[in-house]
Amino acid sequence: MNLITLTHTQYSNYSNIHNQRNFGQTVEYSLLEENQKDSKLFLGLIDNSNNLCAAALILVTNISPNIKEAYAPNGFLIDYSNFDLVKTFTEELIKYLKKEKVTYLITNPMFKYRIYNKKNMIIENNINILDNLIRLDYQPVGYSNDFSKYDIVIEDYDNKENIFRKFNRNTKRNIKESLNMGITLHKGSIKDIEEFYNIIKKKSRHNLSYYYNLMNTYNTKDNKMEIFFTKLDPQRFLINIKKIYESEVRRNEVIHKSIQNKQGKMTEKILNKKINSDSLLEKYRELLNKAIDFSKNHEDSVIIGTSAIIRNNKEIYFLIDGYKEEYRAIHSSHILKWALVKKYSSLGYKIFNLGEIHKDYQNKNSKYHGQYMYKIGFGGNIIEYPPNLLLVINKPMYSAYIKLNKLIQKKKSN
């Protein structure tokens, strides 16, 4: 087997059909503004019949005059479970990168290290893949940030009805309430990026130009960024929330009469119903007041939430979503995600990656626990990825580089 340089077209064709495909291992990723200073290598491993067996986008950066760092975003396009293939690819890659005078390679492979269900029970374990990579001298070096370790993913469902059945009770209720309030979905364009950014900027690690660049670059048939908005119509909102409020008033009255008929012998079930109804009644009363004010102050529909996705072949990746704080109680993010899942599942998309969650997601006292609860409510699995891996190409040069860095840090601390 040999490692060869691929053309953009050859690499793109392969990356679009590989089962490890992702939006990092794409020609589009190499064209992002943040990667313009890097040298780009599109490499492919071919067998004796010139069949392509694996591939990788490698970005090479000059760290210093004598040090070159190679980076394979989101890992290689390879069957990680095939040890012999990974071994051959690694050996050929080291040879190739040595000729390019690369010092070391960093990669963050996206194979499924472990998969957990919504009860946090392990349902798939691929620890042997990481063990094999370590055998090949890949060194685990931790995660890029606190959100790099886990994603929540919906996959392997036949249709949107089966997807909806897996949602938890709160998620289903929030979606139905949002539908009843008259929320609608609208697709945005590049001219709407600033509107989108103003909604999500408080939770984003990136600036406005990053999203402009992302949307301009991911703009092909197989790899495309799209933005969507939820809008609220003033009159529909008022009419629908009034109906919801009046319906809950009647339900509350029925429960109250039931309690009176029990003559003090109230069961726990009836008590819980009353508490729940009282809470909903207060919530709907507040929303009704907001709807009245909203209809007085607005004639046209108003944007209340937004979401950005990347379509990568047959996968939808949710980059980020957000809502205007004054409309927090309307749950626009729930209806937005569900609307997009429905839209794209009907077009043949099978994987819906709801995005990252914090590494400490199980800690109920963590401020990020709510993010986890929101996403797991859509019934997906928790995907754990392996840590970033370091592969040293030039050991003497890398050793000298590390010693020099330690010496510099020591001097700074003195």
C-alpha positions as CSV (number, residue, x, y, z in Angstrom):
1,M,0.0,0.0,0.0
2,N,1.1,3.6,-0.7
3,L,0.2,7.0,0.5
4,I,-0.5,9.4,-2.3
5,T,-1.6,13.0,-2.7
6,L,-5.2,13.4,-3.8
7,T,-6.8,16.1,-5.8
8,H,-9.6,18.2,-4.2
9,T,-12.1,16.3,-6.3
10,Q,-10.8,12.8,-5.4
11,Y,-10.7,13.7,-1.7
12,S,-14.1,15.3,-1.7
13,N,-15.7,12.3,-3.5
14,Y,-14.2,9.9,-1.0
15,S,-15.0,12.0,2.1
16,N,-18.6,12.3,1.1
17,I,-19.2,8.5,1.1
18,H,-17.0,7.4,4.0
19,N,-18.8,6.2,7.2
20,Q,-16.4,8.4,9.3
21,R,-17.3,11.5,7.3
22,N,-17.6,14.7,9.2
23,F,-17.5,18.4,8.4
24,G,-13.9,18.7,9.7
25,Q,-12.5,16.2,7.2
26,T,-13.7,18.1,4.1
27,V,-12.3,20.4,1.4
28,E,-14.5,23.1,2.8
29,Y,-12.9,23.0,6.2
30,S,-9.5,23.5,4.6
31,L,-10.8,26.7,3.0
32,L,-12.0,28.3,6.2
33,E,-10.3,31.7,6.8
34,E,-8.7,30.5,10.1
35,N,-6.9,27.8,8.1
36,Q,-5.5,30.0,5.3
37,K,-2.1,30.2,6.8
38,D,-1.7,26.4,6.8
39,S,-0.4,24.1,4.1
40,K,-3.1,21.6,3.1
41,L,-2.4,18.0,2.4
42,F,-5.1,15.7,1.0
43,L,-3.7,12.2,1.4
44,G,-5.0,8.8,0.4
45,L,-3.9,5.3,1.0
46,I,-4.2,3.0,-2.0
47,D,-3.8,-0.7,-2.4
48,N,-2.2,-2.7,-5.2
49,S,-5.3,-2.3,-7.3
50,N,-5.3,1.5,-6.8
51,N,-8.4,1.3,-4.6
52,L,-8.6,4.1,-2.0
53,C,-8.6,2.5,1.5
54,A,-8.3,5.5,3.7
55,A,-7.8,9.3,3.5
56,A,-7.1,12.4,5.6
57,L,-7.0,16.1,5.4
58,I,-3.8,17.3,7.1
59,L,-3.2,21.0,7.9
60,V,0.5,21.9,8.5
61,T,1.6,25.0,10.4
62,N,5.0,26.4,11.0
63,I,5.2,26.8,14.8
64,S,8.8,28.1,14.6
65,P,11.5,28.0,11.9
66,N,12.4,24.4,12.8
67,I,9.1,23.1,14.1
68,K,6.1,22.0,12.0
69,E,2.8,20.9,13.5
70,A,0.4,18.7,11.5
71,Y,-3.3,18.6,12.4
72,A,-5.9,16.1,11.2
73,P,-9.2,17.7,12.1
74,N,-11.7,15.2,13.5
75,G,-9.4,12.3,12.8
76,F,-8.8,10.2,9.6
77,L,-11.3,8.8,7.1
78,I,-10.5,5.2,8.0
79,D,-12.0,2.1,9.6
80,Y,-10.5,2.4,13.0
81,S,-11.6,-1.1,14.0
82,N,-9.3,-2.5,11.3
83,F,-6.0,-2.6,13.2
84,D,-3.8,-3.7,10.2
85,L,-5.2,-0.9,8.0
86,V,-4.7,1.7,10.7
87,K,-1.1,0.4,11.3
88,T,-0.3,0.6,7.6
89,F,-1.8,4.0,7.3
90,T,0.1,5.3,10.3
91,E,3.4,3.9,9.1
92,E,2.9,5.4,5.6
93,L,1.8,8.7,7.2
94,I,4.9,9.0,9.3
95,K,7.1,8.4,6.3
96,Y,5.2,11.0,4.3
97,L,5.3,13.6,7.1
98,K,9.0,13.1,7.7
99,K,9.7,14.1,4.1
100,E,7.6,17.2,4.7
101,K,9.8,17.9,7.8
102,V,6.8,17.7,10.2
103,T,7.7,17.4,13.9
104,Y,4.5,16.0,15.3
105,L,0.8,15.4,14.4
106,I,-2.3,16.2,16.5
107,T,-5.7,14.7,15.8
108,N,-9.1,14.5,17.5
109,P,-10.6,11.3,16.1
110,M,-14.4,11.2,16.1
111,F,-15.0,7.5,16.3
112,K,-17.5,6.4,19.0
113,Y,-15.3,5.5,21.9
114,R,-18.4,4.7,24.1
115,I,-22.1,5.1,23.6
116,Y,-24.5,5.7,26.5
117,N,-28.3,5.6,26.4
118,K,-30.5,8.2,28.1
119,K,-30.1,6.4,31.4
120,N,-26.3,6.7,31.1
121,M,-25.8,3.0,30.7
122,I,-23.1,2.0,28.3
123,I,-24.6,0.3,25.2
124,E,-21.4,0.2,23.0
125,N,-17.8,0.1,24.1
126,N,-14.9,0.6,21.6
127,I,-12.1,1.0,24.1
128,N,-10.0,-1.5,22.2
129,I,-9.7,1.0,19.3
130,L,-8.0,3.5,21.5
131,D,-5.8,0.8,23.0
132,N,-4.7,-0.2,19.5
133,L,-3.9,3.4,18.6
134,I,-1.8,3.7,21.8
135,R,0.0,0.5,20.6
136,L,0.9,2.4,17.5
137,D,2.5,5.3,19.5
138,Y,-0.5,7.7,19.5
139,Q,-0.4,9.4,22.9
140,P,-3.6,10.6,24.5
141,V,-3.3,14.4,25.4
142,G,-6.7,15.2,26.8
143,Y,-9.6,17.3,25.2
144,S,-9.5,20.6,23.5
145,N,-12.1,22.0,25.9
146,D,-14.8,21.0,28.4
147,F,-17.3,20.4,25.5
148,S,-15.2,18.2,23.2
149,K,-15.8,14.9,24.9
150,Y,-19.6,14.3,24.4
151,D,-22.3,14.9,21.8
152,I,-26.0,13.8,21.9
153,V,-27.0,12.1,18.7
154,I,-30.3,10.9,17.3
155,E,-29.8,8.1,14.7
156,D,-31.1,4.9,13.2
157,Y,-34.8,5.8,13.2
158,D,-37.1,4.8,10.4
159,N,-39.2,7.9,10.3
160,K,-40.0,11.1,12.2
161,E,-42.9,9.5,14.1
162,N,-40.6,7.0,15.7
163,I,-38.2,9.8,16.6
164,F,-41.0,11.8,18.3
165,R,-42.0,8.8,20.3
166,K,-38.6,8.7,22.0
167,F,-38.8,12.3,23.2
168,N,-39.5,12.7,26.9
169,R,-42.7,14.0,28.3
170,N,-41.5,17.6,28.9
171,T,-40.0,17.9,25.4
172,K,-43.2,16.7,23.8
173,R,-45.3,19.1,25.9
174,N,-43.1,22.0,25.1
175,I,-43.2,21.3,21.4
176,K,-47.0,21.0,21.4
177,E,-47.4,24.2,23.4
178,S,-45.1,26.0,21.0
179,L,-47.2,24.7,18.0
180,N,-50.4,25.9,19.7
181,M,-48.9,29.4,20.2
182,G,-48.5,29.8,16.4
183,I,-44.7,29.7,16.1
184,T,-43.5,29.2,12.5
185,L,-40.1,28.2,11.0
186,H,-38.3,30.4,8.5
187,K,-35.0,29.8,6.6
188,G,-32.5,32.6,6.6
189,S,-29.7,33.5,4.3
190,I,-26.2,35.1,4.4
191,K,-27.8,38.5,4.8
192,D,-29.5,37.4,8.0
193,I,-26.2,36.3,9.7
194,E,-26.0,39.5,11.9
195,E,-29.6,38.9,13.1
196,F,-28.7,35.3,13.9
197,Y,-25.5,36.3,15.7
198,N,-27.2,38.9,17.9
199,I,-29.3,36.1,19.3
200,I,-26.6,33.6,19.9
201,K,-23.5,35.7,20.7
202,K,-23.7,35.4,24.5
203,K,-23.3,31.6,24.3
204,S,-20.9,31.5,21.3
205,R,-17.1,31.2,21.5
206,H,-16.8,32.9,18.1
207,N,-17.3,36.3,16.6
208,L,-19.6,37.4,13.8
209,S,-17.0,37.1,11.1
210,Y,-16.5,33.4,12.0
211,Y,-20.1,32.7,11.0
212,Y,-20.0,34.7,7.9
213,N,-16.9,32.8,6.9
214,L,-18.5,29.4,7.8
215,M,-21.6,30.1,5.8
216,N,-19.7,31.3,2.7
217,T,-17.4,28.3,2.8
218,Y,-19.8,25.5,3.7
219,N,-21.9,26.2,0.6
220,T,-21.9,23.1,-1.5
221,K,-24.4,20.3,-2.2
222,D,-22.9,17.9,0.3
223,N,-21.6,20.3,2.9
224,K,-23.8,23.3,3.6
225,M,-24.4,25.6,6.6
226,E,-27.9,26.9,7.0
227,I,-29.6,29.2,9.5
228,F,-33.2,29.1,10.6
229,F,-35.5,31.3,12.7
230,T,-38.6,30.9,14.6
231,K,-41.2,33.7,14.3
232,L,-44.2,34.6,16.5
233,D,-47.3,36.1,14.9
234,P,-48.9,38.6,17.3
235,Q,-52.6,37.8,16.6
236,R,-52.1,34.1,16.4
237,F,-50.2,34.2,19.6
238,L,-52.9,36.1,21.4
239,I,-55.8,33.9,20.1
240,N,-54.0,30.6,20.8
241,I,-52.7,31.5,24.3
242,K,-56.1,32.7,25.2
243,K,-57.6,29.3,24.2
244,I,-54.9,27.5,26.2
245,Y,-55.4,29.7,29.2
246,E,-59.2,29.2,29.2
247,S,-58.9,25.5,28.7
248,E,-56.6,25.3,31.8
249,V,-59.1,27.4,33.8
250,R,-61.8,24.9,33.1
251,R,-59.5,22.0,33.9
252,N,-58.6,23.7,37.2
253,E,-62.2,24.2,38.1
254,V,-63.0,20.5,37.5
255,I,-60.1,19.5,39.8
256,H,-61.2,22.0,42.4
257,K,-64.8,20.5,42.4
258,S,-63.3,17.0,42.7
259,I,-61.4,18.1,45.8
260,Q,-64.5,19.6,47.3
261,N,-66.5,16.4,46.7
262,K,-63.9,14.4,48.5
263,Q,-64.7,16.4,51.7
264,G,-61.2,16.6,52.9
265,K,-60.2,13.1,51.9
266,M,-57.9,14.3,49.1
267,T,-55.6,11.7,47.5
268,E,-52.0,12.4,46.6
269,K,-52.9,12.0,42.9
270,I,-55.6,14.7,43.0
271,L,-53.3,17.0,45.0
272,N,-50.5,16.6,42.4
273,K,-53.0,17.4,39.7
274,K,-54.1,20.6,41.5
275,I,-50.5,21.7,42.1
276,N,-49.6,21.1,38.5
277,S,-52.7,22.9,37.2
278,D,-52.2,25.9,39.5
279,S,-48.6,26.1,38.2
280,L,-49.7,25.9,34.5
281,L,-52.5,28.5,35.2
282,E,-50.0,31.0,36.5
283,K,-47.6,30.3,33.6
284,Y,-50.4,30.7,31.0
285,R,-51.7,33.9,32.8
286,E,-48.3,35.5,32.4
287,L,-48.1,34.4,28.8
288,L,-51.5,35.8,28.1
289,N,-50.5,39.2,29.5
290,K,-47.4,39.1,27.3
291,A,-49.5,38.2,24.3
292,I,-51.8,41.1,24.9
293,D,-48.8,43.5,25.2
294,F,-47.1,41.8,22.2
295,S,-50.2,42.3,20.0
296,K,-50.4,46.0,21.0
297,N,-46.8,46.6,20.1
298,H,-46.3,44.5,17.0
299,E,-48.2,44.2,13.8
300,D,-45.9,41.8,12.0
301,S,-44.3,38.5,13.1
302,V,-41.2,38.8,15.3
303,I,-38.1,36.6,15.3
304,I,-37.8,34.9,18.7
305,G,-35.2,32.2,18.2
306,T,-32.6,30.8,15.8
307,S,-30.5,27.8,15.0
308,A,-27.5,27.0,12.7
309,I,-26.9,23.6,11.2
310,I,-24.4,22.0,8.8
311,R,-25.6,19.4,6.4
312,N,-22.8,16.9,5.9
313,N,-24.0,14.3,3.4
314,K,-26.8,12.6,5.2
315,E,-26.1,14.0,8.7
316,I,-27.5,17.2,10.3
317,Y,-25.1,18.8,12.8
318,F,-26.7,21.4,15.1
319,L,-24.0,24.0,15.5
320,I,-25.7,26.4,17.9
321,D,-29.1,27.7,18.8
322,G,-30.5,30.5,20.9
323,Y,-33.6,32.6,21.7
324,K,-34.4,36.1,22.8
325,E,-34.5,36.2,26.6
326,E,-37.9,37.9,26.7
327,Y,-39.4,34.9,25.0
328,R,-37.7,32.3,27.1
329,A,-41.1,30.7,28.3
330,I,-42.2,29.9,24.8
331,H,-39.6,27.1,24.2
332,S,-38.8,28.2,20.7
333,S,-35.6,26.0,20.7
334,H,-37.7,22.9,21.2
335,I,-40.0,23.6,18.2
336,L,-37.0,24.7,16.1
337,K,-35.1,21.4,16.6
338,W,-38.2,19.3,16.0
339,A,-39.2,21.3,12.9
340,L,-35.7,20.7,11.4
341,V,-35.7,17.0,12.3
342,K,-39.0,16.6,10.6
343,K,-37.9,18.5,7.6
344,Y,-34.7,16.6,7.0
345,S,-35.8,13.2,8.0
346,S,-38.4,13.4,5.3
347,L,-35.5,14.2,2.9
348,G,-33.6,11.0,3.9
349,Y,-31.3,12.3,6.6
350,K,-30.6,9.6,9.2
351,I,-28.3,11.2,11.8
352,F,-29.1,14.3,13.8
353,N,-26.3,15.4,16.0
354,L,-27.7,17.8,18.6
355,G,-24.3,19.0,19.5
356,E,-21.9,19.1,22.5
357,I,-22.6,18.8,26.2
358,H,-20.3,19.7,29.1
359,K,-18.0,16.9,30.4
360,D,-19.6,17.4,33.9
361,Y,-23.2,17.0,32.5
362,Q,-24.3,14.5,35.2
363,N,-23.6,16.9,38.0
364,K,-27.0,18.3,38.9
365,N,-25.4,21.3,40.6
366,S,-23.5,22.3,37.4
367,K,-24.7,25.3,35.4
368,Y,-24.5,23.1,32.3
369,H,-26.8,20.3,33.6
370,G,-29.8,22.1,32.1
371,Q,-28.1,22.0,28.7
372,Y,-27.8,18.3,29.0
373,M,-31.4,17.8,30.2
374,Y,-32.7,19.9,27.2
375,K,-30.8,17.9,24.6
376,I,-31.3,14.4,26.1
377,G,-35.1,15.2,26.1
378,F,-35.0,14.5,22.4
379,G,-34.3,10.9,23.0
380,G,-30.8,10.5,21.5
381,N,-27.8,8.6,22.8
382,I,-24.7,10.2,24.4
383,I,-21.6,9.7,22.2
384,E,-18.2,9.8,24.0
385,Y,-15.2,10.6,21.8
386,P,-11.6,9.6,22.5
387,P,-9.2,12.3,23.7
388,N,-6.9,14.2,21.3
389,L,-3.9,12.1,20.1
390,L,-0.3,13.1,19.6
391,L,1.8,11.2,17.1
392,V,5.5,12.3,17.2
393,I,7.1,12.2,13.8
394,N,10.6,13.6,14.5
395,K,11.4,12.4,18.1
396,P,14.8,14.3,18.6
397,M,13.3,17.5,17.3
398,Y,10.1,17.1,19.3
399,S,12.1,16.3,22.5
400,A,14.2,19.5,22.0
401,Y,11.0,21.5,21.4
402,I,9.4,20.3,24.6
403,K,12.5,21.0,26.6
404,L,12.8,24.5,25.2
405,N,9.1,25.2,26.0
406,K,9.6,24.0,29.6
407,L,12.6,26.2,30.0
408,I,10.7,29.2,28.7
409,Q,7.8,28.6,31.0
410,K,10.2,28.2,34.0
411,K,11.8,31.5,33.2
412,K,8.4,33.2,32.9
413,S,7.3,31.9,36.3
414,N,10.5,33.1,38.1
